[in-house]
Amino acid sequence: MPRYRSATDQLIGRVGIVVERVPAERSGRGIVKVGGELWSCETEAFEDLLPDTMVWISGRIGPILLALPQLE
């Protein structure tokens, strides 16, 4: 029987784009767009994620996504 994955679980590993600045080191929340939808987001990166930055969704805490800058 396949394991159930929530909508937020299905976003892990996908690429998104920052819409509203995401403060560094989980010091606040910003907004990212993934799969055409807007999500609250935090980052463990050492620098803020600025608008138009491509990000990789690395995990989640409840409905809040965790993102890191996408490596080129």
Secondary structure, DSSP 8 states (H G I E B T S, - for coil): ------TTGGGTT-EEEEEE-B-GGGSS-EEEEETTEEEEEEE-SSS-B-TT-EEEEEEEETTEEEEEE---
